[in-house]
Each structure stands twice: as C-alpha cells, then as structure tokens.
C-alpha cells in the first residue's frame, strides 16, 4: 500500500482514529492512577573469599561455579523464611518483591527489592543481602575443602529509593494513546478498503435469490 492511499484512508476515517486515541489515553491514564507506585531498592555485591589456600584462578573458577546455586537459593523458601523473620514481611510478598541475578562468568550479584513503600523496599533489600551472605558461607563450608570461606562484599549498598521505579500516570496515558492510534489506524485502513470494493463483486443474499426463483416458478 502506497503512502498516498494510507493518508487518504486515515483522512476519511479521521474521527474513528481520534476516538481510538482518546479512548486509549483515558484507559492508560486511569490504569496509571489506580495502580500504586512501585519503589525499587537495589544492592550489588561481589562474591569473594575471606581466606583461601588456592591460587586466584582456582578461587575465581570455584566462585563462578557456585554462583548459579547461590542465585537459586537466594529466592528459595528457606532464604525467604530468614528474611521474613528479620523484616516481619510475609514470604508471599517477598516472592513477588525480591529478585537475585548474576551475569554468567562473573562474581557480581544484584539484589532488587520492590515495594509500594520506599523504606519497606530498603529493609527487604538489606535483609536479603544479609541472608545471601549466610548462604554463600554455608555453600563454601559444605562444598569446598580446605580453608576457604566465601562471602559477599558489598559494592553498592541498598538505599531508600526517592522516586518510583514504575511508570507514571502520564507514561501509561501516552502508551495508551499510542496503542489507540495504532488500533484506530488499522481499523481506518480496513474500513477504507472495504468501502472501495466494487459493488458488482458483492454476493446477493441467498434468501433474495431463492425468493426470485420462486416468484418465477409461480408466474
């Protein structure tokens, strides 16, 4: 479809497009206003060893090998139970709030805690960081022979977020407007092409055809 035809289709159904944009904007705005703001506290730590008899290369290889297990246990029920005891927050909320990630081949781990209250998000992130350090120590004590103790050294401490991490009402309204514009444009183009069909190509109603045949027989 050439640009000129597209412009003509949109012009002929401009009202329909505008209605979709307005409707999308209203829905997006209402969604943004009714959805509570979310705040995210982030902490970054480096998995290292307090003491080790192995050379640095072997130590790094060992730490990267236990990192996937550390990340997995970081969001397990046992870890959330410890965090729940520390913060007084239910494990169900913690499951929705906490995420623990790490890039493959590195010893860096990121903890993110999200809540509708900034201070609450901060408390969760701090408690999760402490619990994860305990997990790292337990893993090294049970899985590595020799005098090696893994621990998490804080790179970026969790802070109390000052601004929401979720989309604002203005952002959701703009997204709604964009979706409405796209939907309206598709409808406008579809209606334009339907209106351009040759009337001779339209199929007559079967009931009318049958009625005509009967009338001819009667005559």
N, C-alpha and C positions, 0 to 999 in steps of 0.2 A: 504494500500500500504506500503510495507516494505521499509526501508531506502535505501537498495541496488538498488531497482528499481527506486527510486526517484533520486539517484545520476546518474544512467545510463541515465535517461530521460533528466536530466539537462545537462549532458555532450554532448549528441547527439544534443542538441539544444542550445549549449552554445552561439553561435553567436546571436541567437534570444533574449536570456536573456540579453546579453550585450547591444544589440541595445535598448531594453526597458529601461535599466538602464541609458544609455546615454541620451535617449530622455527625460526621466523623470527628470534627472538632469538639462538639458537645460531649460525645461519648468519651473521648480521650480526656477532656477536662474533668468530667465527673469521676472517671476512674482515678485520675491523679489526686483529686480532692478527697476521695473516700479511702484511698489506700494510705495507711500510716507510713510516715517517713522511716527509712531504714538507715542505721548508722553502723559503720564497719570499723573495727579496730584491728590493725594488722601488726604482727610481730615477725621478725626474721631472726633466725639463729643458725649457727654453724655447728654441725656435728663434729666433734673433735675428741681427743683423748687427754686425760689428765696426766697419765704416765704410760709409757709403753717401752717394751724391750725390743720391739720390732723396728725395722728401718721405715722411714717416712713413706716409701712407695707401698710397702706391705700394709702399713696402717691406713693409708688412703683407700687402697683396694678393699680392705676389710670394712671400713666405714661406708663406702658406697654399696657394698654388698648387703649391709643390714638396713640401709636407708628405706627400701621398699617396705620392709617389715615394720619399721618404726612409723612410717606414714600410715600404714594399715591399722596398726594398733592404736594410733593417735585418735582414731574416730571409732574405736571399739566400745562396747558396752562397759567393759571394766574401767577404761580410762574416763569415760563419761560419768561413771559412778563416783570416781575420785573427785572430778571437777564439780559434780553436783553437791558432794559433801562440803567442798570448800566454799562454793558460791551460794548454795541453797536454791539453785535453779534446777528445775526438773530435767531428767535425761531426755525426755521427748523434745523439749525446747532446744537442748544442746545439739541434738541430732540435726535440727534444722538450721542451727546457728553456726556451727563450727565446721571449718574445712582445713585440712592439712595437706599441703602439696610440696613437692620437691622436683627439681629438674633432674632428669636422668644423667648419671655420671658426675653429679656434684654432691657436696655435703651440706648444701644450704637447704633449709626447710622454712616454709612460710606458713604461718598460722593466721587465719582470718576468722573473726567472730562478729556476727551481725545481730543487731537487736534494734528494737524501736526506741531504746533509751541509750544515749551515748555512754554513760557511766556503766551501764549494765554490760554493754559490748566490751568495754575496757576490762571489767572484772573477769569476764569469761575468757578473754584472750590471755590474761595474766595467769589464771588458774590452769588453762590448757598448756601453757608454756612450762609451768612447773611440773605438771603431770607428765608431759612428754619427756622432760629431762629425767624423771624417775624411770620411765620406760627405757630410755637409752642406756641408763646404768644397769638395769636388770638384764637387758639384752647382751651387753658386753660381759657381764659376770657369768652368764649362763652359756654363751656361745663362743667365747674366745679364751683359750688357755693362756696362762701367763699373767703378768701384772699389767693388765690393760683395763682401763675404765673409761667408757665413752660418756660424754656429757654434751649438753647443748650450751654453747657460748653465745650470748645474746648479741646480735648485730644491730638490730633496731628494736628497742623496747616498745611494747604496746602502749599507745597513747589514747587519750579520750578524744574521739572524733568531734570536730566542731561543726561539720557540715554533713548533710545526708549523703549517703552513697547511692540511694535510689533516685529514680527520675522524678523531677519536679512536675507539678501540675501543668506548667507551661510546656514542658517537653512532651508529656503524654498527649496534650492537646495538639501539638504540632505533628506528632506521629499519627494521631487520629485523622488530622486534616490530610496528610499525605496518603494514607490508606483510602480515605474517602475520595480524594482526587483520582487515584488510580482506578478505583471501582467505578466511579462516575464516568471516567473516560472510556472504559471498556464497554459499559452499558450504552454510552452515546454512539460509539462506533458500531456496535451490534445493531442498534435500532436504525442507524443510518443505512446500513447495508440491507436490512430487511425492508426498509421503505423504498429502496432502489430496485427491488425485484420487478421484473416485467409482469404485469397483471395477467398476461396470456399464459404464464407458467404456473399460475395458481390452479390447484386441483379443485374442481367443484365438489360441493357437499354431496356425498353418496345418496342422501335422502332425497335431494332435489332431483338427482339423475333418475332414481327409481320412480319418483313421482311423475316425471315427464314420460317415462316409458309406459307407465300405467295409463296415463291420460291418452297416449297414442293408441293403445290397445282398445280403450273404451270407445274411441272415435271410429 
